[in-house]
Amino acid sequence: MPPTRQQDSSRRANSSGRALPDPDSDSDPDHSSDLQECSQRLQDCDNNNRLDDTPRSTRSSSRPAPRTPVKTESATNPPSSIARVAARSTPFESASAAPKKSSGLSKPPITRESIESKDHAGELQTGEMIEIQSPSPAVEDIPAEDVETNTEQPDSTLTSSTPKLSSQLAQTQNVSSTLQLFDIRKRQRLIAEEPKGPHKRIMITHLVLMNFKSYAGRQEIGPFHRSFSSVVGPNGSGKSNVIDSLLFVFGFRASKMRQGKISSLIHNSAAHPNLAFCSVEVHFQEVIDLVFINSHPPTYLKPEEEKVHRVGIVEKEKASLEEKKDKAIAYIKDENELVFKQSALYQSYILDCKENLEITDAAIKELELELSSELGRYNGNEEEYRALEKSYKQINKEYESLQKETVEVLRQLAKYDRENVQIQEKQKHIVSKQKKLTKNIQSTRHALSEARSWTENHDEEIKKFNISITELETRLVKEEEELVSIQNGLKGKTKPFSDQIEEKQKFLDPWRQNINETQSVIAVAQSELEILENKKVAVDRAKEETIAETSQIQESRKAKLEEIRNCGASFREIEQKIATVRRELDACNNDNAKSRDELQRSRAKADDARASLSASQNQGNVLGGLLRLKESGRINGFHGRLGNLGTIDVKFDVAISTACPQLDSLIVDSVEVGQQCIDYLRKNNLGRASFICLDRLASRDLRPIDTSENVPRLFDLVKIKDTRFAPAFYSVLQNTLVAKDLAQANRIAYGQKRWRVVTLDGQLIDKAGTMSGGGSRIMKGAMSSKLVAETTKEAVAKLEKDVEAQESDFQQNQQRKNDLERNLQELENQNPKIEIQISKLKLEISSFDKSVTDLERRITELGKGGLLSKAELDRMSLLEEQIRAGGKIIAPKALVDCSKHEKTLKSSEEELESIAEELKALDVSIQEKEIVATSIREQAEEAKYIIETKAEKLTTLKGELTQKTDEINALRAAEIEMRNRLEEHQKIVAENNRKLKHWQEKHGKLELHNPSEWIEGEDHIELSVCSVDELHGLDKNELKGEIAVLEERTLSAKVDLAVLEEYKRRADEYQARSKDLEQATFSRDSAKKRCDDLRKRRLNGFMDGFNIISIRLKEMYQMITMGGNAELELVDSLDPFSEGILFSVMPPKKSWKNISNLSGGEKTLSSLALVFALHHFKPTPLYVMDEIDAALDFRNVSIIANYIKERTKNAQFIVISLRNNMFELSARLVGIYKTSNMTKSITIDNKDYMIKSHGM
């Protein structure tokens, strides 16, 4: 419950005697502003009094007394009532006045307030009663109010004081003020709010003055009433010094206490000269007031008026925020539109990535299936290839074995062929010889038969020839005899010749024999020569065939060698191409590495630039708000974030980020600037921040220092933007050193002198030995390598363009690298094919070589087995020569000797028989050899067939191997191609996943500003999910352009979004106030109807009382003035409460005048007449009058004094007067005097008055 001040029926009076309105009372709408100001001042006073919860004093303190409950009851009367106060005296007073019975028009007095106050011992000290009466029976009483107050009274003497009333109390303004006061109180009670909880307040119990101004020694003033107290006394008695004592305690200057210097406050009098000091003690205590007016707590304004006022204030404050709110809403709409467009763009990118992923995943699955199938085929083919290769090797081994066996069989067959050829040749020779012999025999026989026939046919001739022969023989004998005789005669002469002839004959005999032998040899040589010639023809024919086959094989071998050379050339060419492609690929890889490094550096620069730009423009709520505050000029001395005021090499980024988390602190010039920043952050609810005040930093020696192992100091590595920020950096960095690694850091940190060391990778060792930092999450980025101020939007845009260009170049290089890798793979795939082709050709050439070797061996074997050797050729030549020479010899002999035919026939027949026998033997041998040769041939044919079968099988297997090799190579190439494609697809998947994650993260970070959070009536908006068709229909370039425009617009806008929170608070408050206002309006309308009824009743009651008071006023004024006249007139007869009452007076023997135009005495008489008329209408228990007789003459003073004397029967009058005609008629005199510069008081009874009254 807010603190309330207890209401009292008494009124305060100023020093001039003018009545003042009760500060706790309400007022009509015309005085609402004054009352609001008064209420605010009283509220401030209460707030200032709640400074402490315990009693205290400035110079000394006193122990608070136990709290004593005080029960207070009070009531209010209708607004038309006129309050008259009558108070019974306290137990300290010597006289009391009983209340007078009310008239027939008034109800009996009802006790509304009783105050009981006890000291700490529990003894009753004070009691008083205030009585208020209603003006007429038609006016009903309002239910009473209950006030409960708990107080703590200090252990001190209770003193009472009497309020002072001025002599101008009787003026018309006082009458109007009294009526307005009563009306305000009544309305206040009628429209009071519901009670709230109790609240403590502080009050002054008493003052203790020591040697202060006119108070010598220790003087205690008080105790004071909890609601209203007065300090009274004659002029110069020291009343104002009480106020000065309070000013002294509260620290005011001496000039405020009407003194020139502070020492003048010390008491100085003849009795107490040259005092050394003065002191004042103010004792406080806490009280709790519970005030209930018609079960409602009081307020200073009418509830509906207060609510309207509050609604108006809130509406005005809300209206003042409209423009800022509109700007913020426009900014938020731009931001939301930007977020919507970014969301659409990001969703489009996400859809592209997902579609690419779906396509790529499908392609990958298809490739994996194909690859699995190809691998299955490859494995199957490889197994088949291995089986075929195994079979091929086995068959090749068998083939080689068979070839060896066949060669051996062929060798044997060749041997047998040679033997067979020899036998056949011999057989042929024999047959030829036989044929020749047969022919010779035949020819001989024919010649013999011819010779015989010729002999038979020429017997006569033969006879003649025989006769001739005989004759000739006779003659020969004769001749021989003659020859002998001649020889004998010539013996001496011819003997040498004869001897020579004999010698020649002897010499010719061997030749004749040789001729015969030669003839036979010639015949054999001729047959042998024929055999050799036939053999030579066969061998030559076989040799020619073999040579032709060898030539054909050689041609094929040459073709294969040429093909091998071509393949080798292709292989070398491909190797050169591979080397060239590899060089290009290496160069491309180097270029890619360089491009990647440059791209990473460019990206890092762009990221740093964006981070720097963000640090300068978008540093978050705290820094961003303070920077905007600085830019607006509302704050001076704010410099921003500490980490942005310096730079450091990227190498030390992790080290300084780990060692100095205070880099996020904000730099200000002074504590005042920091406090302004904190107030701004608190007011706008922007968050928390740490500040470093430059003016509070101690001066330090910032020169470089000697360090262990000459490692750098982290502070020396920072390039500070301005030297005035160096102490701030040193205050957070101190002498922290930077080590390369943890080993060096351990050596330095735990050396003879302890150091705080941080490593380049973020491991920190404090002087105390504790280690921190490191781990998987490394701190970095607390300080940039460039100053924030160096980065602009244009620079960031340029860096981003450079990054895009480098990314494009990198992509092109990457594409070129992929093309080169694909080309290299294709070339590398070609080489195995060429190698297999070369191997295949080499195998074929090897086969050709084997065939050529076999043919050459066969040719050699044919040469050995069937060709004529040189000796045989020489023999053939010799035989041919002998045959030519023998023919010349035989021919004459055949002609000469016919008889030799018989011999020849005989010898030929014999020889024929021997040849037949030999031929028979040869036939047997031939048959035997033929049998062996046949089996060998069969073996050879079988081996040849097997070899041909194996060769065909080998050829088939070789073809299958070649086919499988080709298939395997094709499968391997397809596998490599599919793996490359799969790798490319996986790269695409990884890239799309990275992009998808990137765009999803960016899309997830998008946040919409919902105006509905701050402004009612605005629709709640959410990020919409675009359909696939919508995303496909988006123009990304156009969307990017719109986003760029919106980003530029939002970045250039300077909007304080905190105004929306403020506007929301104001709007909520406005709605709450409006609801309260509606409720209050409803209550007001209900109460207004009742109020109208009450106003009507009040008007009737007021007019009844007004008429009575007006009549009594005339009577009183005529009685007092003895002939004058006075009248009360309504200024506005339709509404007497709007313009008030006009008091017109006509003094004796004068014209009608307004009371303001009367003299002092006339005003006093007029006011007293009105007071007495009011008293007659409704008596008041207490009247306090201050020198009301000062302006009256003796006669009028006597009239007033005697009238007062008559009226004290039903009221108490306390009159301050200096006229003996007045105070001599009083019952008790209270004297205020000052002696020896000290104020004193004394109370005495008027014995003469008492005697007269008792005597009467």
C-alpha positions, 0 to 999 in steps of 0.5 A: 500500500502506498504511504498515506497521510492521516487526515485531520479536521484541523487546519494549518495557518500561515504566519499571517493568519490566512487559512490554508487548505488541508494538504490531504484533502481533495478539491474540485476540478478547478483546483485539480492542478494545485492539488496535484502539485500539493499531493506530489510535494507531500508524496516527495516529502514522504519519500524523503522521510523514508530514508532509514528504518531506524530513529537517527539524528545528525549529531547524536542518536537516541534509542527508539521507544517501543511502538504503541498502538494508537486507535483513531476513528473519524467520519466525514459529513456531507459536502454542504456541511460547515465544519466547526472544530471544538477540542477538549483540552489534554490532561495538561490543560487546567480547563475544559469546555463541554460541547453544546447541544445541537439545535433542532436542525442538527443531529446529536454530535457523534464522536468520529475520532479519538486518539490514544497515545501511550509512552513506553511505560504504557501510561495514558498521556493524551486524549482528544475528541473532535465532533462534527455535526450535520447541518440538517436532518435531511442530510444523512451521515456518511459511514465512519472511517477507520484509521489505525496507526502504530507509533513508537514514542521516544522516551521524552516528555510530551509537550503541547502546542497551540496553533495560532490563528490570524486575525484575518480569519473572518474574511470572505476568502476564509469562508469560501475556503472553508466551504471548498475544504468541506466539499473536497473532503466529502467528495474525496471520501465518496470516490476513494479507491479500494484499500491497499496494504500498510506502508511505513513512514517516518516522522519526527518525534522531538528535537533536542537543541544544544546551544543553538541560536536563542536556545541555551543549554539543552532544550527539548522541543516536542513531542510532535503530533503525528499529523498536525503540530504548531509552534506558537509564541510571541514575536521574537520568542524563537519560533523561527529558530525551530525551523532553522534547527531543522535546516542546520541538521539537514545541511543548509548554509548559514545564509539560509538560516538568516546568518552570515556565517556558521559560527553565528548559530552558536548561542551567545548571551550574557548568561552563556557567552563564548559557547564552544559548540552547538548541536541539534538532534532530530529524533525519528520513528516509523509509523504505519497509517491505515486510513479508510474512508467509506472502506476506500483509501484516500487519493489526491485526485478523483479516481476517474480524473486520475485515470483519465489523466494517466490515460492521457499521459500514456496516450501522449507518450504513446503518440510521441513514439508513433513516428519512431514506431512507424520508422521501426515498423517500416524498418522491420517490414523491410527486414522481414521482406529481406528475410522472406526474400532471403528465405525464398532464395535459400529455399531455392538453393536448398531445393537445388541442392536437394534435387542435385542430391536426389539426382546424384544419389540416383546416379550413384545408386545406378553407378553402384549397381552398374559397378557391382554388376561390372565388378561381378562380371569382372570377378567372373571374367577374372576367374574365367581368365584365370581358369583359361590362363591355367588351361592355356598354360597347361595346354601350352605345356602339353603342346610344348611337350608334344612339340618336343615329342613330335620333334623327336618323332619327326627326327626319327621319322626324318632318320627313317625317311633318310634311311628310307630315301637311301634305301629307296634311292638304292632300290631305285638305283638297283631297280634302275640298274636292274632296268638298265641291266634288263634293258642291257640284257634285252639290248644285248640279247637283241644285239646278240640276236641281231648279231646271231641273225646277222651271223646266220644271215651272213654265214657265207659272208662269215664263211668268207670272212672266216676264209678271209680270216683263215687266210688272214690268219694264215697270212697273219701267221705268215705275217707274224712269222715275217714279223717275227723274222722281221722282228728278229731281223729287226730285233736289235733295232726294234727291241727297244721299241718292243720293250717300250711296247711291252711296257706300254702294253703292260702300262695299258693293261691296267687301263683296259681293266680300269676301262672295264671297271670304269664302264661298270662304275659308270653304269652304277654311277649313272644309276646313282646319279639318277637317284641322287638327282631324283632325291635332289629334285624331291629335296629341292621341292620340299625345300622350296615349299619349306622356304616358301612357308618360311618366307610367308611366316617371315612376312607375317613376322615382319608384319607383326614386328611392324605392328609391334613397332607401331604399337611401341610407337603408339605406346611411346606416344601415349607415354609421352602424352601421359607424361605431358598430361601428368606435367599439365596435371601437376601444373594444374594441381600446383595452380589449383593449390595456389588458387586454393591458397589464394581463394582461402586467403581471399575468403579469409580477407573477405571474412575478416572484412565482413567481420570487421564491417559487422564489428563496426556496424552490426556488433550486436545489441549492446555495441550496436546500440551504443555505436548508434548512440554515439553516432547520434551525438547523444554520448561523447567519450565512447570508443567501442570494443577494445579488440577493435582498437588494435590489430595483431598478426594472424599468427597470434590471433589464437594466443591473444583470444585465449589469453585476453577474453577482456578484449570484448570490454568497451572503452569509455573516457570516464565513469560518467560516460560508462554510467550513461552507457549502462543506463542506456543499456538498462533502459532499452534492455539491450543486455550486459557489458563490461566497461574500461574507464580510461581515466581510472587506469593507473599510469604504467611503464609500457616500455619493452621488458627483458623476457626469458628466452627472449620470447615476445610479450603479447602487449608489444605485438599489438598495434594500437590504433591510438596511444591513449588506448595503450593503458587499457590494453596493458591492463588486460594483457599485462606481461603475458608472454607468447611461446611457440609450444607447450614445452617452451611455455613450461620452461618459461612459466616455471622458471626462476621468475614466474611468467604468464605464458600463452602458446600459439595454439592457445594453451595458457599457463598462469603465474599460479601454475594453472593451465587452461585453453587448448581442446577441440574448441579453439578461441580465435577472432577476438582481434583482427589483423586490420583495424575496423575503421579500414573496412568499408562496404565497398571494400567488402563488396570488392573482396567478395567480387574477387572471391567470386572471380577466384572461385570461378577460376578455381572451378575452371581449374578444377574442371580442367584438372578433372578433364586432364585426370579423365584424359590421363585415365583414358591414356593410362587405360590405353597402355594396358591394351597396347601392352596386351596387344604387344604381348599378343604380337610377341606371342605370335612372333614367338610362335612364328619364330618357333615355326621358322625354327622348326622349318629351318630345322626341317630344312636342315634335317632335309639337307642332312637327310636328303640333300647332296653333300659336296662330296656327293656333288663332286661324285656326281660331277665325276660320275658325269665326266666318267659317264661321258668319257666311258661312252666314248670308250664303250661305243667303239668297243661295242662296235668292235666286239660283238661277242662281248654282248654275250659276255656282257649279257652273261655278266648282266644276267649274273649281275641282274640276279645278284641285283634281284637278290639285293633288291629282294633284300632291299624290299624286305628291308624297305618293308621292315623300314616301311613298317617302322616308318609307318608306325612313326608316321602314324605317331607323327601324324597322331602327334601332328594331329594332337599338336594341331588340335592343341594348337587350335585349342591354344589358338582358341584359348588364346583368342578367349584369353585375348577376348577375356583380357579385352573384356577385363580391360574393358571392365577395368576401364569401365570400373575406373570410369564408373569409380571416377564418375562415382567419385565425381558424384560423391564430390558433388554429393559432398559439395551439395551436402555442404551447400545444403547445410550452409543454406539450411544454417543460413535459413535457420538463422533467419528470424522474423520480427513480428510486429504483433509482439509490440503492436496489437492488430498486426498479424502474426507472421511466420516464414512460409515454406515455398512450394516446389513450383514456386521455387522453380518459378523464382528468378534468382538474379532478380531476387538477389538484386532485390535482396541487395537493395533491401540490404542496402536500405536496411544497413543505411537505416538508423532505427532504434528497435528498442522504441518498439519495446517502449511502444509496446509497454506504452500500448499495454499500459494504455490498454490497461489504463483504458480498461481501468478508465472504462471501469472507472468510467462505468463506476463514475457513471454509476457514481455520477448518478448517485452523485447527482442525487447527492448534489441535489440533496447537497444543494437543498441542504446547502440552500437551507443552511445558506438561508439560515446562515444569511439570516443569522449573519444579518442578526449578528452583524446588526447586533455587533455594529448596532445598525449595520447590515450584511448579506450573503449572495450567490454569485451563480444562483443556478450553481452556488458551488461553481462561483462561490458566495459574495459577502456584501457588507453595509457598515453603519451610516455607509453604503454597501461594499464588498468585504475586500473593500472594507477597512481592517476593523470592518473586515474583522467585524464582518468575519466575526459575524459570519463565524458567529452565524456559522457557529449558530448554524452548527457549533464547532468544539474548538476555535483558535483566534490570533489577535482578532481584536488588533484592529477594533476599538474599545467598544467593539472589543467589548462587544466581541469579548462579551459575545465570545464569553456567552458562546464558550458554553458549547465551544472552546475558544483559544484567543491570542490577544493583547487587549485587556478587554479581551483576555480579562474575560478569559478563564485561563491565561497561557503566557509566552515570554522570553527572558535572558534570550530564552523562550519560556511559557507559563499557564495561570488561571483568571481568578477574578473571572473564576470568582465572578463566574462562581459568584454569578 
